[in-house]
């Protein structure tokens, strides 16, 4: 079932809807999802349902995920850039091209032994091309993040790659 969460620490009221894992059946929306295409269908249905039944600021819809959830967040951010303002992808793989433009925050630990950091670098490089960014980057908070220069406005690409942490993103970076 869908689990809405309300977070008191957000500046404005927000509703966060998430799935616990891929490969489940959602009885309420009668959808099975286990592949990128079926995940996008699920997200399309979910977003349409939320837009129809709740008050949503459509300019502030984000996709966020870790590991396979990060791959899904990347997939829907790429394929549905007209819906998602930005994506936050952690310890995941996927491509950043060809896609529509969206802002992207990517976190991938260098010593990740589940999804090699090279997969995150490939994902980053695809988004750099999609968002028209330069190869140069400037330090960005929190350390060790960088924000790439020259990206099309308003589609920045932020890359964070701590040396350690394995397949567990650092909460101090993730929740920034």
N, C-alpha and C positions, 0 to 999 in steps of 0.2 A: 504494500500500500504506500501511497505518497505520504511523506512525513513533513508537514510544514513546521518550520522553526522560527521563532521570533527572537531576535537578538536585541537586548536593551542597550548595548553599547554602540549601536549604529547611530550616526548623526540624525538620520531620518528613519521612520518606520520602514521596515523591509520584511518581505516574506521570502524565505529561502526554501526551495523545494529540491529534494535530492533523492536519489536511489541508492540503495545500499550496495548493489552489485549488478553486473550485466548478466543476462541469461535468465531472468525471472519473467513471470507473467504478471501483468498488472490487471487484476480483475475489474477494477473500476473503469478503466479505459479499454479493456479487452484487447490488449496488445502484448505480443511476445517480441522480445528484442534480444539479439545476440550477435548481430553483424553490424558494421557501420551503416548500411542502408536501413536496416530495421531500427537501429538506434536513432537515426535522423527522423524516421517516420514517427517513432515514439515521441521525440522531442517536439516535432511539428504539432502533433496531437495535443501534447501537454501544453505547449505555448498557446495554441488556439483556445484550449479549455480555460487557461488562466486569463487570457485576454477577454474572453466572453463572460467570465464569472467573477472577476475581481477588478479592482481599480489598479491598473499597472501603468507606471510611467514607461512608455515604450522606448524612450531614449536611454533607459538605465536597466537594460536586461543583459545579464552576464552569464557566461558559462565557465564553470570551474571544476577541475577534477584532478585526481592523483592516480598514477599508474594507468590501468585500463580506463578508469574514469577520466583521466587526463587526455588519453587518446580520443575518447568520445567527445570531451569538451573541445578539443582541437578540431575534430571532424565537423561538429555542428557550427563552431565558430567560423570555420572555413566555408562550409557549404551554405550557411545561413547568416552571412555577414550583414544582411539587411535586417535581421532580427536582433543579433547579439552585438552590443556596443563594444564588448571586450571579452577576451578569454584569459583565464589563468590556468596554465598547464604545468603540472608538476610530475617529474619522474615518468615521462611518457614518450611515446613515439608518434610518428605521423608525418604528414607533409604540410608545408605551409603554402603550397602552390599546386595547381592554379586555384586561387581562391578570390573571394571578394575581400576588400580591405576591412580589417578590424584591428583594434589595439590588442597587443598580446604581451602577457607577463609569463615568462618561462623560467622554471626552477628545476635544475637537474644537478644532483650531487656528482662530483667527479668519480667517487668510488662506488657508485650504484652498481651492485652485482646482480640486480634483477633486470633492469633495462639499462644497457650500457649508455654512458654519457654521449657517445657518438650519435645515438638515436635522437637525443635532445638537440645536439648540434645541427643535425640534418633538419630537424623541425625548425629550429631558429633560422637557419640559412634560407629555408623556403619562405619564411615570413619576412625576412629582410628583403628578399627579391619582390615579394608580393606588395609590401608596403613602401617600396622604393627607397629603402634606407641605404646609407653609406656603410662602408666597412669599418669606419671609425666609430668609437663609442666613448662616452663620458661616464665617470663614476656616478652611481646613483644610489641613493639610500634605500635599504640598508646595504652595507658592505657584505658581500663582494659583488653586488649587482652593478650592471652597466646599462645605460640607455643609449641606443644607437642613434647616430646623428643623421639628419637629412630625411627622416621618414616623412611620408605624406601626412599632412595634418588632417585630422587628429588621430593618427594611427601609429603611435610609438611602439617600438619593440624593446622590451626590457628582458635582459638575460641575467640570471643569477646562477652561479655554479660554484658552490662551496666545495672545498677540497674533501671534506668528510661528511658522513651522515648516512651513507649507504642508500637504501631505498626509502628512507624516512625523511621527508622534507622537514627542515628546521621550522618549528612553529613561529619563531620570531621573524622569519622571512615570509612564510606562507600567509600570515595574517596581516601583512603590511597593507 
